[in-house]
Amino acid sequence: MYVPERFAMPPQDVRRRLRQVRQGNLVTVDPASGRPCASFLPWAWADQPERLLTHLGRANPQWRHDAGEALVIIDGDHAPVAAEWEQDHAPDARCPGLDYEAIHVWGRLRADDSQAAVLDSWERLAAHHGGPSPDQLDRAWLERMARATVALTLEITAVQAKSKLSQNQSSGDVERIAAGLAETCPALSQRVLEVALPHALRREAAVAEARRRTEDSGAGSD
């Protein structure tokens, strides 16, 4: 994923989002055809070592794609940015955009179809997402379902996280964008204020300071 420095998600937010992960797309490459494959799955975080856990139906052949690296794409909030919110641009230099957050997690995919691994996966996902634990379910039914399920573990090797939240806009436009997004995506509007507004204010302060120093230097040379 292309992540310019100004759009990098703050590290503390990355860790928090991963611990709160609920769903994401598992992307692998079919070793037979060479084609990419994806499944939208529930996920749970686990520590020591850091990894993501899920399970999928045995009938889904993607669990066999465990020979190479896999990718989990976790999408955050996203919403369009209207051109008219960018009032600090000239009228003929405004264009609509898209603000969004996303995390890409790479790792080694491990598949385990043992009953113990499948039940452990269900236990962890139930605890994370809510729902009955395996010991609350009918044992015969549970064993039938376990035979039709494969547990998956993504052993994390790399993480990239992006918060594209209009950091490249002026502070005035950032405030207008946040106000506009408050009507369509309040959660993203709050993130724009938390992340992009301080970034824009710091940039503007740095530019103002650079101009002041340039002016002082010019005045001193007269």
ABEGO torsion letter per residue (X at the ends): XBBBAAABBBAAAAAAAAAABABBBBBBBBAAAGBBBBBBBBBBBBBOBBBBBBBBBAABAAAABAABBBBBBBBBBBBBBBAAABAABBAAABBBBBBBBBBBBBEBBBBBABAAAAAAAAAAAAAAAEEBBAAABBAAAAAAAAAABBBBBBBBABBBBBBBAGAABBAAAAAAAAAAAAAABAAAAAAAAAAAAAAAAAAAAAAAAAAAAAAAAAAAAX
